[in-house]
Amino acid sequence: MDAEDDEIVAEIIRALGPSLQSPVTITTDTNITRDLGLDSLAVMDFVMVLEDRFDISIPLERIAEVETVGDLARTIRELRGRS
């Protein structure tokens, strides 16, 4: 992971804050649904927040491929590279 990825991960963690029921240590290996307990509606709300913050659109098929915070950071970096 490089500096851009670190910045993306930090922004993901900030965006996750309001969605979490209790404080959790989040790393790139954190599973978004299993470890954070987000249901599908919370995940979609969270994705919309990230789309706004990063000025991207994450296709549903890409969301289905994302399991961890690291996966999400890589997806965001790739999508930002296309704009």
C-alpha positions in Angstrom: 0.0 0.0 0.0 1.3 3.5 -0.9 0.5 6.9 0.5 -2.6 7.3 -1.7 -4.0 4.0 -0.4 -3.3 5.1 3.2 -5.2 8.3 2.6 -8.1 6.3 1.1 -8.2 3.9 4.0 -8.2 6.8 6.5 -11.1 8.4 4.7 -13.0 5.0 4.6 -12.5 4.7 8.4 -13.8 8.3 8.9 -16.8 7.5 6.8 -17.5 4.3 8.7 -17.7 6.0 12.0 -21.4 6.9 12.0 -22.3 3.4 10.8 -20.7 1.5 13.6 -22.6 0.5 16.7 -19.5 0.3 18.9 -15.8 1.2 18.6 -13.9 -1.2 16.4 -10.2 -1.3 15.4 -10.3 -1.1 11.6 -7.4 -2.3 9.4 -7.1 -3.2 5.7 -8.0 -6.8 6.6 -11.2 -5.8 8.3 -14.2 -7.5 6.7 -16.9 -4.9 6.1 -19.9 -7.0 6.8 -18.7 -9.7 9.1 -16.3 -7.7 11.3 -18.2 -4.4 11.3 -21.7 -5.9 11.4 -23.1 -3.7 8.6 -26.3 -5.0 7.0 -26.9 -4.5 3.2 -28.7 -1.1 3.7 -25.9 0.2 5.9 -23.3 -0.9 3.3 -25.2 0.9 0.5 -25.5 4.1 2.6 -21.8 3.8 3.3 -21.0 3.3 -0.4 -23.0 6.4 -1.3 -21.0 8.5 1.3 -17.8 7.2 -0.3 -19.0 8.0 -3.8 -19.6 11.6 -2.7 -16.4 12.0 -0.9 -14.2 10.6 -3.7 -16.4 11.8 -6.6 -16.7 8.4 -8.1 -19.4 5.9 -8.9 -18.9 2.3 -7.7 -20.7 -0.2 -9.9 -22.8 -2.8 -8.1 -20.7 -5.6 -9.5 -17.6 -4.0 -8.1 -19.3 -3.7 -4.6 -20.1 -7.4 -4.7 -16.3 -8.1 -5.1 -15.4 -6.1 -2.1 -15.0 -7.9 1.2 -12.4 -6.0 3.2 -11.4 -2.4 3.8 -8.3 -3.0 1.7 -10.4 -4.3 -1.2 -12.5 -1.2 -1.0 -9.5 1.1 -0.9 -8.1 -0.6 -4.1 -11.4 -0.4 -5.8 -11.7 3.4 -5.0 -8.1 3.9 -6.2 -8.8 2.1 -9.5 -12.0 4.1 -10.1 -10.3 7.4 -9.3 -7.6 6.5 -11.8 -10.2 6.3 -14.6 -11.6 9.8 -14.0 
